[in-house]
Amino acid sequence: MKKIKIEEDIIKLDSLLKLADFAQTGGHAKFMIQEGLVKVNGTVEYQRGKKIKPGDQVSVEGEVITVIR
């Protein structure tokens, strides 16, 4: 499990994927999300602008990111 610290109250899902080095570009993040490869708190998420807050878990192909403050 990888922990990502954010300074703000929220971060958009596509930005989190780039910050965590799961996506190299915004376009790559968009593709991953649209293809159903990303789960937020165990549910497949298709909105790249989904607001992620501390305590949320995001998983990509079995790798889990936990967002902390």
HELIX and SHEET records of a PDB file:
HELIX    1   1 LEU A   13  LEU A   19  1                                   7    
HELIX    2   2 GLY A   26  GLN A   34  1                                   9    
SHEET    1   A 5 LYS A   2  LYS A   5  0                                        
SHEET    2   A 5 GLU A  63  ILE A  68  1                                        
SHEET    3   A 5 GLN A  57  VAL A  60 -1                                        
SHEET    4   A 5 VAL A  38  VAL A  40 -1                                        
SHEET    5   A 5 THR A  43  VAL A  44 -1                                        
SHEET    1   B 2 ILE A  11  LYS A  12  0                                        
SHEET    2   B 2 LYS A  51  ILE A  52 -1                                        
END                                                                             
